[in-house]
Amino acid sequence: MNFGADRPRVVFQDQLLQEKAQLEMTCSMTNSFSRSAAKRRCQTRNRSGTAAVETAVTLPLLAVLVFGSIESANAIFTRQSLEVAGYEVAREVTRPGATPTLAATRAQEVLSARGINNYELQITPTITAATARGTEVSVLVRTNATGIGIGPLRFFKDKTLEAQTFMVRL
């Protein structure tokens, strides 16, 4: 049988069986040069479909890894944005003559610049003009992490991200 023929050929079931038997006989030859060539042919024939199976196994894992990394990066960015907003609010509210309204405005500026519009701001104790100097002020900024994912997987679904900052009133 001529494996290197350039012309197309019609293969029937009997011919396939004959080729398989001949290939098995070729694989068992004793000549080392012929044996290596026949072994390559045997391995090539036995590996058909391997790439498809490997892709089917690894592609879902790769997709989970990629989307998980993107969502984790978004969660880290959101958490860092909450930290920055908490620091800015604490800095604003601990100034002499500051009001919680000015602090809330500053939080709105910082978080909206980073694309966070749904958040909760909590300042304790309530700051008034009578709040004494040296009072420790706690600022808690919290947001829902449901909207930070972009893929089909939602690892942070129904989770809350928060950042708390402490500062002493001047």
N, C-alpha and C positions, 0 to 999 in steps of 0.2 A: 504494500500500500504506500502511496506516495503522499506524505504529509505536507510537502512543500509545493504542491501543485498550485499554479496561479489561476487555473480555470475553476469556475464554480462547479460544485458537484452535488448531486442529489444523494442524500443519505437515507437509507431505509433502516428499519429496526434491526434486521440481520446484520447489516454493515456496522452498525453501532456496537453490536455485541462482538463482532469480529475484531473491530478496532480496540475494544476494551480488553479482549483476550490477548491481542498482540501487544498492547501496552503493558499488561501484566507480565507477559513473557519477557518483554524488553527490560522491565524493572528488575527482573531476576537474573539478568545476564552477568557473566563473570568478568568481562572486560571492564576495567576501572573507568576508562574514558567514556565508553558507551553507557556504563552504569550511572555516571553523574548526569549525563544528558537525559537519560531515561528518568532518573529520579526527579529532575527539574520538571519534566513533562508530567510525571505523576503528581507532583505537588501542585503544579499549576491547575491540573484538572480537578484535583480534590479540593482546592481552595475557592472554587467558584461560589459566589454569594457571601463570602466571608466579610467583605467590606460593608455590605448592606447590613449584616447582623451586627458588626461592630458599631456602625453608625446608629443603628436602632437602639443599642444599649447605651452608648455614650452621649447621644444628643440630648435626651431628657436631663441627664445629670449636668451637662454643660449649660443648658437653659436655666436650671435651678440655680446654678452657681452664678451665672451672669445677672439674672434678675434679683437674686438675693444680695449680690454685691451692690447693685444700683440702689436697691431699697435701703440697705444698711448705710450707704453713703448719704442718702437723703435724710435718714434718721439722725445721723451724726451732724449734718448741716443744720437740721431743725433744732437739735439740742443745743448746738453752739449758738444759734441765733437767740434762743431763749436765755442762755447765759449772758450774752451781750446785752439784751434788753433788760434783764434783771439788774445788771450792773449799772446801766444808764439810768434806770428808774431809781435805784437806791442812791445814786450820786445826786440825782435831781431832787429827791425828796429830803435828803439830809442837809441840803443847803439852808442857811438861815433865810427865813421868809418864804420858803417853798410851800406849795400846796399839793395835795394829791391830784388835783386836776392837771397841773403842769406835768406831774410825773406820768399820768395816764396818756397825755398828749405825746410825751417823749417815747413811751412804749409803742404807741400807735405809729410814730415815725419810723422807729427802728424795725419793728416787725413787718410793717407793710412794705418797706424797702426790700425785705427778704422774702416777700410773698406769703407771709403768714397773716391771715386776716381773722381767723377764728381762734381766740385765745382768752384766757382768764387771768386777771391781774389781782393779786391780793397783797396789801401792804398792812403790816401789823407792827406796832400799834397804830391806831389812826392818828395821823399827823395833823396837828393844829398849830396855831401861833403860840399856844401855851406849852407845847411839848418841850421838855427841858433838854438842854445840851447834854451830850453824853449818853442819851437814850439809844439803845440798840434797836435798829430798824430792820425788819425782815421783809424781803420782797420775794413773792412766789409768783412765777409766771408758768402757766400750764396751757397745753394745747393737745388736741386729739391727733393721734398719728395715723389715722385711717387714710387720709388723703395723700400720703407721701409716696406711695408705691406707684409704679408705672406699668408693671407687667401683670400677667394673669395670677401670679402668686401674691398674696398679701400677708407678709410675715408679721407686720405691726398692726393688723386689723384689731380694732377695739382696744388699742393701747393708748396710754396717756404719757406724754413726755412733759417733764417739768424741770425747772431750774430754780434754785433758791439762793438768794444772796443776802448777806448780813453786812450792815454798815452802821457806824456810830454817827448820830446826828451832831453836826457842828454847831 
